[in-house]
Amino acid sequence: MVTNNVIVYAIIDTIVTYLEVCMLSLYTAYDLQMDLKEFIKSARKKDKLSVQKLADLSGVPYATIRKFESSGNISLRQFLMLYETVGDLKKVKELTKSCEPEFKSIEDVLRHA
């Protein structure tokens, strides 16, 4: 006999598959937060930086970095200070650029209407 749990899991699996096929993202802000935490931690280790050295170079307190590497919680300003130390801050700056197309003629406007 099939249990209710098996049915529920099958339904959830079907829904997730459907959403993935339809290109809908189940990726959340929390997922990105954890990815950014891992990126900073991996970059620090790749550059052979101790937490203390990263703190010295970035200006972010040692305790804040330790907390961030375990929980993912940090202020945006301090995250950017860490990212500037181990990454390319220009990549983050690119996120602020408008993704709207630049129109140079009426034909461009009509093409994107």
C-alpha positions, 0 to 999 in steps of 0.5 A, a space after each residue: 500500500 502506498 503511504 500518504 508521504 510517498 504520494 506527497 513526495 511524488 506530487 512535489 517532485 512533479 511540481 518541481 519538475 514542471 517549474 524547472 521545465 517552465 524556467 521558473 526559478 525556485 532560487 531564493 534570496 537565502 540561497 544567494 546569501 549562502 552562495 555569496 558566503 561560500 564565495 567569500 570563504 572560498 576566495 579567502 582560502 584560495 588566496 591563502 588568507 586567514 580570517 585575521 588577514 582578511 580582516 586587516 586588508 578589508 577593514 571588516 572586524 574579525 568577529 564579523 567575518 567569522 559570523 558571516 562565514 558561519 551564518 551568512 549574515 553581514 551588512 551590505 557595506 561590510 560585504 562589499 568591503 570583503 568582496 572588494 578585497 577578494 573579488 572584482 567590485 566592478 562586477 557588483 557595480 554592473 548589477 546597478 546598470 539599467 537592463 532597458 535597451 537604449 533606443 537610438 531611433 524610432 525603428 529601435 523603439 518599434 522593434 522592442 514594442 
